[in-house]
């Protein structure tokens, strides 16, 4: 999912339902998006992740259902946002 000026992101969720809702939200906004299994090196309560391409700051797209958001660079995952139960959300 590469495009001119687009950055690739991977969102992890605590439930499959949350992942599906986020996928639908981005699809309605015509953002390039796909659902895929969570990569083995990343942990999550849910086995489904949402990958999307976006040229701008992804902050406006985030909601409380996202557990972690990674920026994908050179096939490596950089954690840029974390929202875990019992903790305040953090941007990195």
C-alpha positions in Angstrom: 0.0 0.0 0.0 2.5 2.6 -1.2 1.7 6.0 -2.7 3.4 9.2 -3.4 3.9 11.1 -0.1 1.9 8.5 1.9 3.2 7.0 5.1 2.1 3.6 6.1 0.6 2.9 9.6 -0.5 -0.1 11.5 -3.2 0.1 14.2 -3.7 -2.6 16.8 -6.9 -3.1 18.8 -8.1 -5.0 21.9 -11.0 -6.6 19.9 -11.8 -7.7 16.4 -15.0 -5.6 16.5 -13.0 -2.4 17.2 -10.7 -3.3 14.2 -13.6 -3.8 11.9 -15.2 -0.5 12.9 -12.0 1.4 12.4 -11.5 -0.3 9.0 -15.0 0.8 8.0 -14.4 4.4 9.3 -11.3 4.8 7.1 -12.9 3.1 4.1 -15.8 5.7 4.2 -13.1 8.4 4.2 -11.6 6.8 1.1 -8.3 6.2 2.9 -6.3 3.3 1.5 -6.8 0.6 4.2 -6.6 -3.2 4.7 -7.1 -5.7 7.5 -4.4 -8.2 8.2 -3.1 -10.5 10.9 -1.0 -8.8 13.6 2.7 -9.3 12.8 4.3 -11.9 15.0 6.8 -9.4 16.5 4.0 -7.2 17.8 1.7 -8.2 20.6 -2.0 -7.4 20.9 -5.1 -8.8 22.5 -6.7 -9.1 19.1 -5.2 -11.0 16.2 -6.4 -8.5 13.6 -4.6 -5.2 12.7 -5.6 -2.4 10.3 -2.9 -1.0 8.0 -3.5 2.3 6.3 -1.7 4.9 4.1 -1.9 8.6 5.1 0.1 11.6 4.1 -0.9 13.8 7.1 -0.6 13.6 10.9 -2.7 10.5 11.8 -3.9 12.1 15.1 -7.3 13.2 13.8 -8.0 9.6 12.8 -7.3 8.1 16.2 -10.0 7.0 18.6 -10.2 5.3 21.9 -10.4 1.8 20.3 -6.8 1.9 19.1 -4.4 0.2 21.5 -1.2 1.0 19.6 -0.3 2.8 16.4 2.9 2.1 14.6 4.5 3.9 11.7 6.0 1.4 9.2 9.4 2.3 7.8 11.7 0.0 5.9 9.6 -3.0 7.1 10.2 -2.0 10.7 7.6 -0.8 13.2 8.0 2.4 15.2 5.5 2.8 18.0 4.0 6.3 17.8 0.9 6.1 20.0 -0.2 3.9 22.8 -3.6 3.7 24.6 -3.7 0.9 27.2 -6.3 0.3 29.8 -5.6 2.0 33.1 -3.0 4.3 31.6 -3.1 7.7 29.9 -2.7 7.6 26.2 0.8 8.6 25.0 2.2 9.8 21.8 5.9 9.0 21.0 
